[in-house]
Amino acid sequence: MRLEREIRHSLQEAFAPVRLAVINESHLHAGHSGDDGSGESHWRVEIEAPAFADMSRIARHRAVHAALGPGIMNRIHALSLDIR
């Protein structure tokens, strides 16, 4: 899974997380809106990093989106985030 590696690499580089899980949930949305048939349209990320300690919830989400950048964000339909 190429996109999983790209997501993982981007987040590791940006935040040096102590815990990172990148979970492809596309199979749960097969045939639904946003399913582009790639098998890489819906993702869940669980990340824990000291860098998030002083950030609000919104700032954390924005930081993750910025770290992934448009090259990744434009290729996925849905991104669920659990940030600690």
mmCIF file of the N, C-alpha and C atoms, coordinates in Angstrom:
data_MODEL
# 
_entry.id   MODEL 
# 
loop_
_atom_site.group_PDB 
_atom_site.id 
_atom_site.type_symbol 
_atom_site.label_atom_id 
_atom_site.label_alt_id 
_atom_site.label_comp_id 
_atom_site.label_asym_id 
_atom_site.label_entity_id 
_atom_site.label_seq_id 
_atom_site.pdbx_PDB_ins_code 
_atom_site.Cartn_x 
_atom_site.Cartn_y 
_atom_site.Cartn_z 
_atom_site.occupancy 
_atom_site.B_iso_or_equiv 
_atom_site.pdbx_formal_charge 
_atom_site.auth_seq_id 
_atom_site.auth_comp_id 
_atom_site.auth_asym_id 
_atom_site.auth_atom_id 
_atom_site.pdbx_PDB_model_num 
ATOM 1   N N  . MET A 1 1  ? 0.828   -1.182 0.000  1.00 0.00 ? 1  MET A N  1 
ATOM 2   C CA . MET A 1 1  ? 0.000   0.000  0.000  1.00 0.00 ? 1  MET A CA 1 
ATOM 3   C C  . MET A 1 1  ? 0.874   1.248  0.000  1.00 0.00 ? 1  MET A C  1 
ATOM 4   N N  . ARG A 1 2  ? 0.942   1.832  -1.135 1.00 0.00 ? 2  ARG A N  1 
ATOM 5   C CA . ARG A 1 2  ? 1.802   3.001  -1.316 1.00 0.00 ? 2  ARG A CA 1 
ATOM 6   C C  . ARG A 1 2  ? 1.345   4.201  -0.489 1.00 0.00 ? 2  ARG A C  1 
ATOM 7   N N  . LEU A 1 3  ? 0.057   4.477  -0.480 1.00 0.00 ? 3  LEU A N  1 
ATOM 8   C CA . LEU A 1 3  ? -0.443  5.642  0.237  1.00 0.00 ? 3  LEU A CA 1 
ATOM 9   C C  . LEU A 1 3  ? -0.233  5.496  1.742  1.00 0.00 ? 3  LEU A C  1 
ATOM 10  N N  . GLU A 1 4  ? -0.406  4.305  2.270  1.00 0.00 ? 4  GLU A N  1 
ATOM 11  C CA . GLU A 1 4  ? -0.157  4.078  3.695  1.00 0.00 ? 4  GLU A CA 1 
ATOM 12  C C  . GLU A 1 4  ? 1.280   4.442  4.049  1.00 0.00 ? 4  GLU A C  1 
ATOM 13  N N  . ARG A 1 5  ? 2.227   4.026  3.229  1.00 0.00 ? 5  ARG A N  1 
ATOM 14  C CA . ARG A 1 5  ? 3.638   4.356  3.473  1.00 0.00 ? 5  ARG A CA 1 
ATOM 15  C C  . ARG A 1 5  ? 3.869   5.858  3.416  1.00 0.00 ? 5  ARG A C  1 
ATOM 16  N N  . GLU A 1 6  ? 3.231   6.529  2.474  1.00 0.00 ? 6  GLU A N  1 
ATOM 17  C CA . GLU A 1 6  ? 3.387   7.982  2.352  1.00 0.00 ? 6  GLU A CA 1 
ATOM 18  C C  . GLU A 1 6  ? 2.818   8.701  3.572  1.00 0.00 ? 6  GLU A C  1 
ATOM 19  N N  . ILE A 1 7  ? 1.659   8.279  4.027  1.00 0.00 ? 7  ILE A N  1 
ATOM 20  C CA . ILE A 1 7  ? 1.048   8.879  5.220  1.00 0.00 ? 7  ILE A CA 1 
ATOM 21  C C  . ILE A 1 7  ? 1.963   8.664  6.416  1.00 0.00 ? 7  ILE A C  1 
ATOM 22  N N  . ARG A 1 8  ? 2.381   7.435  6.619  1.00 0.00 ? 8  ARG A N  1 
ATOM 23  C CA . ARG A 1 8  ? 3.239   7.093  7.756  1.00 0.00 ? 8  ARG A CA 1 
ATOM 24  C C  . ARG A 1 8  ? 4.537   7.904  7.722  1.00 0.00 ? 8  ARG A C  1 
ATOM 25  N N  . HIS A 1 9  ? 5.178   7.962  6.573  1.00 0.00 ? 9  HIS A N  1 
ATOM 26  C CA . HIS A 1 9  ? 6.441   8.688  6.440  1.00 0.00 ? 9  HIS A CA 1 
ATOM 27  C C  . HIS A 1 9  ? 6.261   10.177 6.761  1.00 0.00 ? 9  HIS A C  1 
ATOM 28  N N  . SER A 1 10 ? 5.232   10.785 6.193  1.00 0.00 ? 10 SER A N  1 
ATOM 29  C CA . SER A 1 10 ? 4.987   12.208 6.416  1.00 0.00 ? 10 SER A CA 1 
ATOM 30  C C  . SER A 1 10 ? 4.765   12.522 7.890  1.00 0.00 ? 10 SER A C  1 
ATOM 31  N N  . LEU A 1 11 ? 3.984   11.693 8.559  1.00 0.00 ? 11 LEU A N  1 
ATOM 32  C CA . LEU A 1 11 ? 3.688   11.941 9.966  1.00 0.00 ? 11 LEU A CA 1 
ATOM 33  C C  . LEU A 1 11 ? 4.882   11.658 10.860 1.00 0.00 ? 11 LEU A C  1 
ATOM 34  N N  . GLN A 1 12 ? 5.661   10.648 10.543 1.00 0.00 ? 12 GLN A N  1 
ATOM 35  C CA . GLN A 1 12 ? 6.869   10.373 11.319 1.00 0.00 ? 12 GLN A CA 1 
ATOM 36  C C  . GLN A 1 12 ? 7.871   11.514 11.189 1.00 0.00 ? 12 GLN A C  1 
ATOM 37  N N  . GLU A 1 13 ? 8.029   12.023 9.979  1.00 0.00 ? 13 GLU A N  1 
ATOM 38  C CA . GLU A 1 13 ? 8.963   13.125 9.739  1.00 0.00 ? 13 GLU A CA 1 
ATOM 39  C C  . GLU A 1 13 ? 8.522   14.389 10.479 1.00 0.00 ? 13 GLU A C  1 
ATOM 40  N N  . ALA A 1 14 ? 7.238   14.671 10.459 1.00 0.00 ? 14 ALA A N  1 
ATOM 41  C CA . ALA A 1 14 ? 6.728   15.916 11.032 1.00 0.00 ? 14 ALA A CA 1 
ATOM 42  C C  . ALA A 1 14 ? 6.641   15.900 12.552 1.00 0.00 ? 14 ALA A C  1 
ATOM 43  N N  . PHE A 1 15 ? 6.319   14.746 13.140 1.00 0.00 ? 15 PHE A N  1 
ATOM 44  C CA . PHE A 1 15 ? 5.985   14.727 14.563 1.00 0.00 ? 15 PHE A CA 1 
ATOM 45  C C  . PHE A 1 15 ? 6.796   13.768 15.429 1.00 0.00 ? 15 PHE A C  1 
ATOM 46  N N  . ALA A 1 16 ? 7.596   12.899 14.862 1.00 0.00 ? 16 ALA A N  1 
ATOM 47  C CA . ALA A 1 16 ? 8.342   11.889 15.634 1.00 0.00 ? 16 ALA A CA 1 
ATOM 48  C C  . ALA A 1 16 ? 7.436   11.252 16.700 1.00 0.00 ? 16 ALA A C  1 
ATOM 49  N N  . PRO A 1 17 ? 6.341   10.644 16.266 1.00 0.00 ? 17 PRO A N  1 
ATOM 50  C CA . PRO A 1 17 ? 5.363   10.126 17.227 1.00 0.00 ? 17 PRO A CA 1 
ATOM 51  C C  . PRO A 1 17 ? 5.901   8.964  18.059 1.00 0.00 ? 17 PRO A C  1 
ATOM 52  N N  . VAL A 1 18 ? 5.363   8.859  19.279 1.00 0.00 ? 18 VAL A N  1 
ATOM 53  C CA . VAL A 1 18 ? 5.677   7.714  20.126 1.00 0.00 ? 18 VAL A CA 1 
ATOM 54  C C  . VAL A 1 18 ? 4.762   6.540  19.787 1.00 0.00 ? 18 VAL A C  1 
ATOM 55  N N  . ARG A 1 19 ? 3.623   6.864  19.145 1.00 0.00 ? 19 ARG A N  1 
ATOM 56  C CA . ARG A 1 19 ? 2.705   5.826  18.677 1.00 0.00 ? 19 ARG A CA 1 
ATOM 57  C C  . ARG A 1 19 ? 2.052   6.332  17.402 1.00 0.00 ? 19 ARG A C  1 
ATOM 58  N N  . LEU A 1 20 ? 2.002   5.454  16.422 1.00 0.00 ? 20 LEU A N  1 
ATOM 59  C CA . LEU A 1 20 ? 1.380   5.810  15.146 1.00 0.00 ? 20 LEU A CA 1 
ATOM 60  C C  . LEU A 1 20 ? 0.749   4.571  14.529 1.00 0.00 ? 20 LEU A C  1 
ATOM 61  N N  . ALA A 1 21 ? -0.540  4.678  14.245 1.00 0.00 ? 21 ALA A N  1 
ATOM 62  C CA . ALA A 1 21 ? -1.248  3.624  13.527 1.00 0.00 ? 21 ALA A CA 1 
ATOM 63  C C  . ALA A 1 21 ? -1.940  4.270  12.336 1.00 0.00 ? 21 ALA A C  1 
ATOM 64  N N  . VAL A 1 22 ? -1.709  3.715  11.156 1.00 0.00 ? 22 VAL A N  1 
ATOM 65  C CA . VAL A 1 22 ? -2.335  4.183  9.926  1.00 0.00 ? 22 VAL A CA 1 
ATOM 66  C C  . VAL A 1 22 ? -3.185  3.030  9.412  1.00 0.00 ? 22 VAL A C  1 
ATOM 67  N N  . ILE A 1 23 ? -4.495  3.202  9.465  1.00 0.00 ? 23 ILE A N  1 
ATOM 68  C CA . ILE A 1 23 ? -5.421  2.110  9.195  1.00 0.00 ? 23 ILE A CA 1 
ATOM 69  C C  . ILE A 1 23 ? -6.265  2.438  7.969  1.00 0.00 ? 23 ILE A C  1 
ATOM 70  N N  . ASN A 1 24 ? -6.219  1.552  6.998  1.00 0.00 ? 24 ASN A N  1 
ATOM 71  C CA . ASN A 1 24 ? -7.017  1.701  5.786  1.00 0.00 ? 24 ASN A CA 1 
ATOM 72  C C  . ASN A 1 24 ? -8.403  1.137  6.056  1.00 0.00 ? 24 ASN A C  1 
ATOM 73  N N  . GLU A 1 25 ? -9.408  2.006  6.029  1.00 0.00 ? 25 GLU A N  1 
ATOM 74  C CA . GLU A 1 25 ? -10.791 1.589  6.265  1.00 0.00 ? 25 GLU A CA 1 
ATOM 75  C C  . GLU A 1 25 ? -11.628 1.622  4.983  1.00 0.00 ? 25 GLU A C  1 
ATOM 76  N N  . SER A 1 26 ? -10.958 1.676  3.848  1.00 0.00 ? 26 SER A N  1 
ATOM 77  C CA . SER A 1 26 ? -11.657 1.804  2.565  1.00 0.00 ? 26 SER A CA 1 
ATOM 78  C C  . SER A 1 26 ? -12.631 0.663  2.319  1.00 0.00 ? 26 SER A C  1 
ATOM 79  N N  . HIS A 1 27 ? -12.275 -0.533 2.744  1.00 0.00 ? 27 HIS A N  1 
ATOM 80  C CA . HIS A 1 27 ? -13.149 -1.687 2.515  1.00 0.00 ? 27 HIS A CA 1 
ATOM 81  C C  . HIS A 1 27 ? -14.504 -1.527 3.204  1.00 0.00 ? 27 HIS A C  1 
ATOM 82  N N  . LEU A 1 28 ? -14.556 -0.713 4.259  1.00 0.00 ? 28 LEU A N  1 
ATOM 83  C CA . LEU A 1 28 ? -15.802 -0.485 4.979  1.00 0.00 ? 28 LEU A CA 1 
ATOM 84  C C  . LEU A 1 28 ? -16.736 0.445  4.206  1.00 0.00 ? 28 LEU A C  1 
ATOM 85  N N  . HIS A 1 29 ? -16.203 1.111  3.186  1.00 0.00 ? 29 HIS A N  1 
ATOM 86  C CA . HIS A 1 29 ? -16.965 2.100  2.437  1.00 0.00 ? 29 HIS A CA 1 
ATOM 87  C C  . HIS A 1 29 ? -17.107 1.732  0.960  1.00 0.00 ? 29 HIS A C  1 
ATOM 88  N N  . ALA A 1 30 ? -16.789 0.506  0.615  1.00 0.00 ? 30 ALA A N  1 
ATOM 89  C CA . ALA A 1 30 ? -16.866 0.066  -0.781 1.00 0.00 ? 30 ALA A CA 1 
ATOM 90  C C  . ALA A 1 30 ? -18.271 0.275  -1.325 1.00 0.00 ? 30 ALA A C  1 
ATOM 91  N N  . GLY A 1 31 ? -18.343 0.939  -2.474 1.00 0.00 ? 31 GLY A N  1 
ATOM 92  C CA . GLY A 1 31 ? -19.617 1.185  -3.115 1.00 0.00 ? 31 GLY A CA 1 
ATOM 93  C C  . GLY A 1 31 ? -20.344 2.419  -2.614 1.00 0.00 ? 31 GLY A C  1 
ATOM 94  N N  . HIS A 1 32 ? -19.819 3.055  -1.574 1.00 0.00 ? 32 HIS A N  1 
ATOM 95  C CA . HIS A 1 32 ? -20.447 4.254  -1.025 1.00 0.00 ? 32 HIS A CA 1 
ATOM 96  C C  . HIS A 1 32 ? -19.863 5.502  -1.671 1.00 0.00 ? 32 HIS A C  1 
ATOM 97  N N  . SER A 1 33 ? -20.462 6.623  -1.379 1.00 0.00 ? 33 SER A N  1 
ATOM 98  C CA . SER A 1 33 ? -19.964 7.905  -1.868 1.00 0.00 ? 33 SER A CA 1 
ATOM 99  C C  . SER A 1 33 ? -18.509 8.086  -1.435 1.00 0.00 ? 33 SER A C  1 
ATOM 100 N N  . GLY A 1 34 ? -17.705 8.540  -2.349 1.00 0.00 ? 34 GLY A N  1 
ATOM 101 C CA . GLY A 1 34 ? -16.300 8.768  -2.046 1.00 0.00 ? 34 GLY A CA 1 
ATOM 102 C C  . GLY A 1 34 ? -15.404 7.586  -2.342 1.00 0.00 ? 34 GLY A C  1 
ATOM 103 N N  . ASP A 1 35 ? -15.999 6.424  -2.565 1.00 0.00 ? 35 ASP A N  1 
ATOM 104 C CA . ASP A 1 35 ? -15.196 5.254  -2.928 1.00 0.00 ? 35 ASP A CA 1 
ATOM 105 C C  . ASP A 1 35 ? -14.794 5.385  -4.389 1.00 0.00 ? 35 ASP A C  1 
ATOM 106 N N  . ASP A 1 36 ? -13.498 5.590  -4.612 1.00 0.00 ? 36 ASP A N  1 
ATOM 107 C CA . ASP A 1 36 ? -13.020 5.785  -5.985 1.00 0.00 ? 36 ASP A CA 1 
ATOM 108 C C  . ASP A 1 36 ? -12.521 4.494  -6.621 1.00 0.00 ? 36 ASP A C  1 
ATOM 109 N N  . GLY A 1 37 ? -12.656 3.384  -5.902 1.00 0.00 ? 37 GLY A N  1 
ATOM 110 C CA . GLY A 1 37 ? -12.237 2.094  -6.427 1.00 0.00 ? 37 GLY A CA 1 
ATOM 111 C C  . GLY A 1 37 ? -10.769 1.803  -6.227 1.00 0.00 ? 37 GLY A C  1 
ATOM 112 N N  . SER A 1 38 ? -10.024 2.736  -5.658 1.00 0.00 ? 38 SER A N  1 
ATOM 113 C CA . SER A 1 38 ? -8.581  2.551  -5.462 1.00 0.00 ? 38 SER A CA 1 
ATOM 114 C C  . SER A 1 38 ? -8.270  1.654  -4.266 1.00 0.00 ? 38 SER A C  1 
ATOM 115 N N  . GLY A 1 39 ? -9.217  1.523  -3.350 1.00 0.00 ? 39 GLY A N  1 
ATOM 116 C CA . GLY A 1 39 ? -8.947  0.789  -2.118 1.00 0.00 ? 39 GLY A CA 1 
ATOM 117 C C  . GLY A 1 39 ? -8.132  1.615  -1.137 1.00 0.00 ? 39 GLY A C  1 
ATOM 118 N N  . GLU A 1 40 ? -7.972  2.911  -1.432 1.00 0.00 ? 40 GLU A N  1 
ATOM 119 C CA . GLU A 1 40 ? -7.198  3.797  -0.561 1.00 0.00 ? 40 GLU A CA 1 
ATOM 120 C C  . GLU A 1 40 ? -7.902  5.150  -0.401 1.00 0.00 ? 40 GLU A C  1 
ATOM 121 N N  . SER A 1 41 ? -9.200  5.115  -0.176 1.00 0.00 ? 41 SER A N  1 
ATOM 122 C CA . SER A 1 41 ? -9.979  6.355  -0.107 1.00 0.00 ? 41 SER A CA 1 
ATOM 123 C C  . SER A 1 41 ? -10.339 6.790  1.311  1.00 0.00 ? 41 SER A C  1 
ATOM 124 N N  . HIS A 1 42 ? -10.380 5.865  2.248  1.00 0.00 ? 42 HIS A N  1 
ATOM 125 C CA . HIS A 1 42 ? -10.808 6.156  3.617  1.00 0.00 ? 42 HIS A CA 1 
ATOM 126 C C  . HIS A 1 42 ? -9.741  5.667  4.607  1.00 0.00 ? 42 HIS A C  1 
ATOM 127 N N  . TRP A 1 43 ? -9.290  6.590  5.469  1.00 0.00 ? 43 TRP A N  1 
ATOM 128 C CA . TRP A 1 43 ? -8.197  6.275  6.387  1.00 0.00 ? 43 TRP A CA 1 
ATOM 129 C C  . TRP A 1 43 ? -8.515  6.722  7.799  1.00 0.00 ? 43 TRP A C  1 
ATOM 130 N N  . ARG A 1 44 ? -7.925  6.003  8.758  1.00 0.00 ? 44 ARG A N  1 
ATOM 131 C CA . ARG A 1 44 ? -7.965  6.396  10.166 1.00 0.00 ? 44 ARG A CA 1 
ATOM 132 C C  . ARG A 1 44 ? -6.525  6.455  10.639 1.00 0.00 ? 44 ARG A C  1 
ATOM 133 N N  . VAL A 1 45 ? -6.190  7.533  11.328 1.00 0.00 ? 45 VAL A N  1 
ATOM 134 C CA . VAL A 1 45 ? -4.842  7.698  11.877 1.00 0.00 ? 45 VAL A CA 1 
ATOM 135 C C  . VAL A 1 45 ? -4.970  7.889  13.381 1.00 0.00 ? 45 VAL A C  1 
ATOM 136 N N  . GLU A 1 46 ? -4.211  7.104  14.115 1.00 0.00 ? 46 GLU A N  1 
ATOM 137 C CA . GLU A 1 46 ? -4.081  7.261  15.564 1.00 0.00 ? 46 GLU A CA 1 
ATOM 138 C C  . GLU A 1 46 ? -2.633  7.648  15.803 1.00 0.00 ? 46 GLU A C  1 
ATOM 139 N N  . ILE A 1 47 ? -2.424  8.818  16.389 1.00 0.00 ? 47 ILE A N  1 
ATOM 140 C CA . ILE A 1 47 ? -1.074  9.323  16.559 1.00 0.00 ? 47 ILE A CA 1 
ATOM 141 C C  . ILE A 1 47 ? -0.923  9.972  17.933 1.00 0.00 ? 47 ILE A C  1 
ATOM 142 N N  . GLU A 1 48 ? 0.197   9.705  18.555 1.00 0.00 ? 48 GLU A N  1 
ATOM 143 C CA . GLU A 1 48 ? 0.533   10.294 19.844 1.00 0.00 ? 48 GLU A CA 1 
ATOM 144 C C  . GLU A 1 48 ? 1.949   10.837 19.744 1.00 0.00 ? 48 GLU A C  1 
ATOM 145 N N  . ALA A 1 49 ? 2.091   12.126 20.031 1.00 0.00 ? 49 ALA A N  1 
ATOM 146 C CA . ALA A 1 49 ? 3.398   12.765 19.931 1.00 0.00 ? 49 ALA A CA 1 
ATOM 147 C C  . ALA A 1 49 ? 3.489   13.945 20.888 1.00 0.00 ? 49 ALA A C  1 
ATOM 148 N N  . PRO A 1 50 ? 4.659   14.158 21.483 1.00 0.00 ? 50 PRO A N  1 
ATOM 149 C CA . PRO A 1 50 ? 4.847   15.317 22.356 1.00 0.00 ? 50 PRO A CA 1 
ATOM 150 C C  . PRO A 1 50 ? 4.559   16.641 21.647 1.00 0.00 ? 50 PRO A C  1 
ATOM 151 N N  . ALA A 1 51 ? 4.735   16.695 20.357 1.00 0.00 ? 51 ALA A N  1 
ATOM 152 C CA . ALA A 1 51 ? 4.509   17.928 19.598 1.00 0.00 ? 51 ALA A CA 1 
ATOM 153 C C  . ALA A 1 51 ? 3.074   18.440 19.734 1.00 0.00 ? 51 ALA A C  1 
ATOM 154 N N  . PHE A 1 52 ? 2.142   17.579 20.071 1.00 0.00 ? 52 PHE A N  1 
ATOM 155 C CA . PHE A 1 52 ? 0.741   17.967 20.170 1.00 0.00 ? 52 PHE A CA 1 
ATOM 156 C C  . PHE A 1 52 ? 0.346   18.454 21.569 1.00 0.00 ? 52 PHE A C  1 
ATOM 157 N N  . ALA A 1 53 ? 1.244   18.377 22.516 1.00 0.00 ? 53 ALA A N  1 
ATOM 158 C CA . ALA A 1 53 ? 0.920   18.629 23.924 1.00 0.00 ? 53 ALA A CA 1 
ATOM 159 C C  . ALA A 1 53 ? 0.256   19.981 24.174 1.00 0.00 ? 53 ALA A C  1 
ATOM 160 N N  . ASP A 1 54 ? 0.740   21.028 23.573 1.00 0.00 ? 54 ASP A N  1 
ATOM 161 C CA . ASP A 1 54 ? 0.212   22.364 23.840 1.00 0.00 ? 54 ASP A CA 1 
ATOM 162 C C  . ASP A 1 54 ? -0.734  22.868 22.758 1.00 0.00 ? 54 ASP A C  1 
ATOM 163 N N  . MET A 1 55 ? -1.209  21.978 21.893 1.00 0.00 ? 55 MET A N  1 
ATOM 164 C CA . MET A 1 55 ? -2.098  22.378 20.804 1.00 0.00 ? 55 MET A CA 1 
ATOM 165 C C  . MET A 1 55 ? -3.552  22.067 21.146 1.00 0.00 ? 55 MET A C  1 
ATOM 166 N N  . SER A 1 56 ? -4.429  22.929 20.660 1.00 0.00 ? 56 SER A N  1 
ATOM 167 C CA . SER A 1 56 ? -5.860  22.640 20.776 1.00 0.00 ? 56 SER A CA 1 
ATOM 168 C C  . SER A 1 56 ? -6.206  21.510 19.817 1.00 0.00 ? 56 SER A C  1 
ATOM 169 N N  . ARG A 1 57 ? -7.393  20.992 19.949 1.00 0.00 ? 57 ARG A N  1 
ATOM 170 C CA . ARG A 1 57 ? -7.848  19.912 19.060 1.00 0.00 ? 57 ARG A CA 1 
ATOM 171 C C  . ARG A 1 57 ? -7.828  20.371 17.603 1.00 0.00 ? 57 ARG A C  1 
ATOM 172 N N  . ILE A 1 58 ? -8.308  21.561 17.348 1.00 0.00 ? 58 ILE A N  1 
ATOM 173 C CA . ILE A 1 58 ? -8.332  22.075 15.980 1.00 0.00 ? 58 ILE A CA 1 
ATOM 174 C C  . ILE A 1 58 ? -6.913  22.267 15.448 1.00 0.00 ? 58 ILE A C  1 
ATOM 175 N N  . ALA A 1 59 ? -6.025  22.791 16.280 1.00 0.00 ? 59 ALA A N  1 
ATOM 176 C CA . ALA A 1 59 ? -4.634  22.994 15.861 1.00 0.00 ? 59 ALA A CA 1 
ATOM 177 C C  . ALA A 1 59 ? -3.962  21.663 15.540 1.00 0.00 ? 59 ALA A C  1 
ATOM 178 N N  . ARG A 1 60 ? -4.278  20.634 16.303 1.00 0.00 ? 60 ARG A N  1 
ATOM 179 C CA . ARG A 1 60 ? -3.721  19.297 16.040 1.00 0.00 ? 60 ARG A CA 1 
ATOM 180 C C  . ARG A 1 60 ? -4.168  18.785 14.669 1.00 0.00 ? 60 ARG A C  1 
ATOM 181 N N  . HIS A 1 61 ? -5.450  18.918 14.396 1.00 0.00 ? 61 HIS A N  1 
ATOM 182 C CA . HIS A 1 61 ? -5.983  18.466 13.106 1.00 0.00 ? 61 HIS A CA 1 
ATOM 183 C C  . HIS A 1 61 ? -5.356  19.248 11.959 1.00 0.00 ? 61 HIS A C  1 
ATOM 184 N N  . ARG A 1 62 ? -5.251  20.545 12.122 1.00 0.00 ? 62 ARG A N  1 
ATOM 185 C CA . ARG A 1 62 ? -4.632  21.369 11.088 1.00 0.00 ? 62 ARG A CA 1 
ATOM 186 C C  . ARG A 1 62 ? -3.176  20.988 10.871 1.00 0.00 ? 62 ARG A C  1 
ATOM 187 N N  . ALA A 1 63 ? -2.464  20.688 11.950 1.00 0.00 ? 63 ALA A N  1 
ATOM 188 C CA . ALA A 1 63 ? -1.058  20.307 11.842 1.00 0.00 ? 63 ALA A CA 1 
ATOM 189 C C  . ALA A 1 63 ? -0.901  18.997 11.076 1.00 0.00 ? 63 ALA A C  1 
ATOM 190 N N  . VAL A 1 64 ? -1.773  18.042 11.342 1.00 0.00 ? 64 VAL A N  1 
ATOM 191 C CA . VAL A 1 64 ? -1.716  16.761 10.627 1.00 0.00 ? 64 VAL A CA 1 
ATOM 192 C C  . VAL A 1 64 ? -2.031  16.975 9.147  1.00 0.00 ? 64 VAL A C  1 
ATOM 193 N N  . HIS A 1 65 ? -3.063  17.746 8.868  1.00 0.00 ? 65 HIS A N  1 
ATOM 194 C CA . HIS A 1 65 ? -3.409  18.027 7.466  1.00 0.00 ? 65 HIS A CA 1 
ATOM 195 C C  . HIS A 1 65 ? -2.258  18.721 6.756  1.00 0.00 ? 65 HIS A C  1 
ATOM 196 N N  . ALA A 1 66 ? -1.618  19.667 7.422  1.00 0.00 ? 66 ALA A N  1 
ATOM 197 C CA . ALA A 1 66 ? -0.482  20.382 6.821  1.00 0.00 ? 66 ALA A CA 1 
ATOM 198 C C  . ALA A 1 66 ? 0.689   19.433 6.585  1.00 0.00 ? 66 ALA A C  1 
ATOM 199 N N  . ALA A 1 67 ? 0.943   18.546 7.529  1.00 0.00 ? 67 ALA A N  1 
ATOM 200 C CA . ALA A 1 67 ? 2.049   17.591 7.384  1.00 0.00 ? 67 ALA A CA 1 
ATOM 201 C C  . ALA A 1 67 ? 1.808   16.645 6.210  1.00 0.00 ? 67 ALA A C  1 
ATOM 202 N N  . LEU A 1 68 ? 0.565   16.250 6.013  1.00 0.00 ? 68 LEU A N  1 
ATOM 203 C CA . LEU A 1 68 ? 0.246   15.364 4.894  1.00 0.00 ? 68 LEU A CA 1 
ATOM 204 C C  . LEU A 1 68 ? 0.299   16.117 3.573  1.00 0.00 ? 68 LEU A C  1 
ATOM 205 N N  . GLY A 1 69 ? -0.086  17.375 3.613  1.00 0.00 ? 69 GLY A N  1 
ATOM 206 C CA . GLY A 1 69 ? -0.001  18.219 2.429  1.00 0.00 ? 69 GLY A CA 1 
ATOM 207 C C  . GLY A 1 69 ? -1.018  17.856 1.369  1.00 0.00 ? 69 GLY A C  1 
ATOM 208 N N  . PRO A 1 70 ? -1.160  18.728 0.379  1.00 0.00 ? 70 PRO A N  1 
ATOM 209 C CA . PRO A 1 70 ? -2.159  18.506 -0.664 1.00 0.00 ? 70 PRO A CA 1 
ATOM 210 C C  . PRO A 1 70 ? -1.887  17.262 -1.511 1.00 0.00 ? 70 PRO A C  1 
ATOM 211 N N  . GLY A 1 71 ? -0.645  16.860 -1.619 1.00 0.00 ? 71 GLY A N  1 
ATOM 212 C CA . GLY A 1 71 ? -0.318  15.678 -2.408 1.00 0.00 ? 71 GLY A CA 1 
ATOM 213 C C  . GLY A 1 71 ? -0.969  14.416 -1.876 1.00 0.00 ? 71 GLY A C  1 
ATOM 214 N N  . ILE A 1 72 ? -1.148  14.338 -0.579 1.00 0.00 ? 72 ILE A N  1 
ATOM 215 C CA . ILE A 1 72 ? -1.825  13.188 0.044  1.00 0.00 ? 72 ILE A CA 1 
ATOM 216 C C  . ILE A 1 72 ? -3.297  13.505 0.265  1.00 0.00 ? 72 ILE A C  1 
ATOM 217 N N  . MET A 1 73 ? -3.587  14.677 0.826  1.00 0.00 ? 73 MET A N  1 
ATOM 218 C CA . MET A 1 73 ? -4.964  15.015 1.167  1.00 0.00 ? 73 MET A CA 1 
ATOM 219 C C  . MET A 1 73 ? -5.882  15.007 -0.053 1.00 0.00 ? 73 MET A C  1 
ATOM 220 N N  . ASN A 1 74 ? -5.383  15.378 -1.200 1.00 0.00 ? 74 ASN A N  1 
ATOM 221 C CA . ASN A 1 74 ? -6.215  15.393 -2.405 1.00 0.00 ? 74 ASN A CA 1 
ATOM 222 C C  . ASN A 1 74 ? -6.481  14.008 -2.966 1.00 0.00 ? 74 ASN A C  1 
ATOM 223 N N  . ARG A 1 75 ? -5.800  13.000 -2.439 1.00 0.00 ? 75 ARG A N  1 
ATOM 224 C CA . ARG A 1 75 ? -5.974  11.631 -2.934 1.00 0.00 ? 75 ARG A CA 1 
ATOM 225 C C  . ARG A 1 75 ? -6.874  10.785 -2.048 1.00 0.00 ? 75 ARG A C  1 
ATOM 226 N N  . ILE A 1 76 ? -7.341  11.339 -0.934 1.00 0.00 ? 76 ILE A N  1 
ATOM 227 C CA . ILE A 1 76 ? -8.211  10.567 -0.049 1.00 0.00 ? 76 ILE A CA 1 
ATOM 228 C C  . ILE A 1 76 ? -9.553  11.279 0.112  1.00 0.00 ? 76 ILE A C  1 
ATOM 229 N N  . HIS A 1 77 ? -10.568 10.492 0.394  1.00 0.00 ? 77 HIS A N  1 
ATOM 230 C CA . HIS A 1 77 ? -11.915 11.036 0.570  1.00 0.00 ? 77 HIS A CA 1 
ATOM 231 C C  . HIS A 1 77 ? -12.188 11.359 2.037  1.00 0.00 ? 77 HIS A C  1 
ATOM 232 N N  . ALA A 1 78 ? -11.737 10.494 2.944  1.00 0.00 ? 78 ALA A N  1 
ATOM 233 C CA . ALA A 1 78 ? -12.049 10.669 4.361  1.00 0.00 ? 78 ALA A CA 1 
ATOM 234 C C  . ALA A 1 78 ? -10.839 10.324 5.220  1.00 0.00 ? 78 ALA A C  1 
ATOM 235 N N  . LEU A 1 79 ? -10.642 11.144 6.254  1.00 0.00 ? 79 LEU A N  1 
ATOM 236 C CA . LEU A 1 79 ? -9.539  10.936 7.192  1.00 0.00 ? 79 LEU A CA 1 
ATOM 237 C C  . LEU A 1 79 ? -10.063 11.126 8.599  1.00 0.00 ? 79 LEU A C  1 
ATOM 238 N N  . SER A 1 80 ? -10.073 10.058 9.368  1.00 0.00 ? 80 SER A N  1 
ATOM 239 C CA . SER A 1 80 ? -10.486 10.096 10.766 1.00 0.00 ? 80 SER A CA 1 
ATOM 240 C C  . SER A 1 80 ? -9.216  10.197 11.607 1.00 0.00 ? 80 SER A C  1 
ATOM 241 N N  . LEU A 1 81 ? -9.206  11.140 12.562 1.00 0.00 ? 81 LEU A N  1 
ATOM 242 C CA . LEU A 1 81 ? -8.004  11.355 13.362 1.00 0.00 ? 81 LEU A CA 1 
ATOM 243 C C  . LEU A 1 81 ? -8.252  11.172 14.843 1.00 0.00 ? 81 LEU A C  1 
ATOM 244 N N  . ASP A 1 82 ? -7.371  10.425 15.489 1.00 0.00 ? 82 ASP A N  1 
ATOM 245 C CA . ASP A 1 82 ? -7.319  10.305 16.948 1.00 0.00 ? 82 ASP A CA 1 
ATOM 246 C C  . ASP A 1 82 ? -5.928  10.778 17.317 1.00 0.00 ? 82 ASP A C  1 
ATOM 247 N N  . ILE A 1 83 ? -5.847  12.007 17.834 1.00 0.00 ? 83 ILE A N  1 
ATOM 248 C CA . ILE A 1 83 ? -4.561  12.648 18.096 1.00 0.00 ? 83 ILE A CA 1 
ATOM 249 C C  . ILE A 1 83 ? -4.404  12.887 19.582 1.00 0.00 ? 83 ILE A C  1 
ATOM 250 N N  . ARG A 1 84 ? -3.267  12.466 20.103 1.00 0.00 ? 84 ARG A N  1 
ATOM 251 C CA . ARG A 1 84 ? -2.994  12.645 21.548 1.00 0.00 ? 84 ARG A CA 1 
ATOM 252 C C  . ARG A 1 84 ? -1.624  13.248 21.750 1.00 0.00 ? 84 ARG A C  1 
# 
